[in-house]
Amino acid sequence: MKIERRILFGILTVALWSVPSSAFANMGLPMIVVAYPGMAILFIPIVAIEAYVLRRILGGSYSRALGPVAVGNAVSTFFGIPAAWILMVIAQYTFLDRFDVGWQASGPGLVRNIVSQSAFLPPYPGIQANMSWALPLAMLVLLVPFFLASWLIEHWVARMMMRDVEPRLVLRGVLVANAASYVMLAVVLGALALAGI
């Protein structure tokens, strides 16, 4: 289990550091470009974990749970996550303009700015100087809308593909399966953020 955590930690570290800093310097960083490499790398482990959890809750074979989980994750990866990110960008710029959140380059103000602007990090020196923890922190915030989008879409797919299973059981199974994979991601991102401070 420790080896698996180290591999996952390494994969996420490589994905987060693969973002070109020269592009960020001029226009800011749309966090979807950070999220997508990590999602591509982690697609198979996440599907495996979620299928295992779903099978434990619903019963039946692992292969029966694997199909709905794989299809649901594919749909949420290509449609749900980008849609959730776009909504976050719209909310970010709507509310920031409305409440005029002032920029602070260090301390708690910097953390607040990274959290409030997590969908599209602006090209400010405070963020650039703290990329080792700013990127994981922004991704940690984005896990909330990504989780909601994933759960809703994957539940819908599972309901379509598992019509013989009680709907409430499918709802609970997909929720717990998604919670398991997102808690794992949150732990890794939190560790990366703390390691970078």
N, C-alpha and C positions, 0 to 999 in steps of 0.2 A: 504493500500500500504506500509506503514511504517513497519507493522508486517511482510509482505512478504520479505522486504529487510533485516530485522533483522534475519529472518529464513535462508535466502540465505547466509548472512554473517556468521552465525553460522555454517552452513553446510560446507562452504568452509574453515573456520578456522579448523574444526575438520579434514577435508580431508588433509589439509596441515600439520597438526601436527601429523597425523597418520603415517608419514614416519619414520622408525626407524633410529635414529641418529647413532647407533653403526654400521650399514651397511655403512652409509655415511662416517664414520671416516676413513675407510681403502681404499675404492675404488672410492669415488666420488658418485654422485647421478644422475642416469639417470632420467631426469625429467618426463619421461613417467610414472614412478611409482607414481609420485605425481598427474599427470594429470588424470590418469585412474580412481582412486576412485572418484574424483570430477565429472568426466563425467558420471560415473554410477549413482551417487547421483542426479545429475542435469538433467539426460536424460529426464524424464517426464516433469519437468517444462519448459525445453528448447523446447521440441516438442510442448507443449501447446502454448507457446509464438509465436513460428514460424508459427504454423498452424493458429493462430489468425491473425497474420500480413498477411500471404499469402491469407487467406480468404478475408480480407479487400481489398486487391489489386485486386484479381482475381474475387471476387464476388462468388456467390454460397454458398453452405452450409459449415459449419465448418467441418463436417465429410468428405466432399470431399477433403478438404485441408489436413486433418489430416493423411490420408493414405500415400500420397507421402512424407510428412514431416517426419513421423515416419520411413518409410523405408529408406529414404535418410539419416536421422540421424544415423540409425543403421549401414548402409554401411559406412558412413564417420567415425563413431566411431571405427568400427572394422578394417577398411582398410585404410581410408584416413588419419586419425590422426597419426597412427603408421608410415605410409609411409612418411608423412611430417616430423615427428620427426627423422626418419632415415636419410632423406636428410639433416636436420639441423645438425645432429651429423657429417655426412660426411663433410659438409661445415665447421663446427666448427674446426674439426681437420685438414682439408686441408688448410684453411686460417690461422689458428693459427700457424701451422708449417711454412707456407710460410712467414708470416709477423712477426713471433717471438714476439707475444704479451707478454710483461713482466708481471709478477704477482705483484700486489700491494695489501697490506693487509688492507688498510684503505682509506678513503676519496674518491674523484672522481675516482681514479684508481681502487678501489674495485668495484664501480658501473659499470665502463667500463668493468671490467673482468666478472662480473655477466651477463651483457648484451651480451658480445661477446661469453660467454661460457654457455648460457642459456639452451641449449639442454642437456648437461651433465656437471653438476657442479663438479669441481674438489674438492678433499678433503682437501682444504686449511683452516687453522685456521681462516682467515678473514671471510670466508663464514660461518663456523660453529659458530662463535661468533655473527653473524648477521642473523641467520636463520629466525627470525621473519619478516624481510623485504626482505631478499635475495630470499626466495622461491616465495613469491608473485611477486617480480620483474621479476624473471626468467620466471614465468608462463605468466606474462603480455607480455613479448617479444615473447614467443611462440604462443600467441594468433594470431599473424599475419600469420604465415604459416598454423596454424590450421584453421583459417578463410578461407584462400584461398582454402585449400583442401576441407573443408566442402562445401563451395559455389559451387565449380566445380562439386563435386560428387552429391550433393543434387539437383543441377540444372539438371544434366543428368538424375537422377532418376525421377524428376518431369516431365521432357520432355517425358520420356517413359510412365509415368502413366497418363499424361494429354495431350494426343495427339490432343484433340479437342480445346485446348487453344492456342492462338497465341504465338509462341516461344519467341518473344521479351517480351511479358507480363510475361511469366513464368520466363524468365531470370531476369527481374526487380523484380518480386515478391520474388523469392528465395534470391536475393541479399539483398533486404530490410529486409526480415525475418531474414536472417543470421546476418546482421548488427545489428538488434535489440537485438538478443540474445548475440552477442559478445560484444556489447557496455555495456550491463548489466554486463557481466563477467568482462570486463575491469574496470568498475567502482568499482566493489567489490574487485578485486585484487589490484587496485590502493589504495583503502581505507585500505586494509590489509597491504600493503607495507608502507604506510604513518603512520599507527598506530604502526607498529613495529619499526620505526626509533626512 
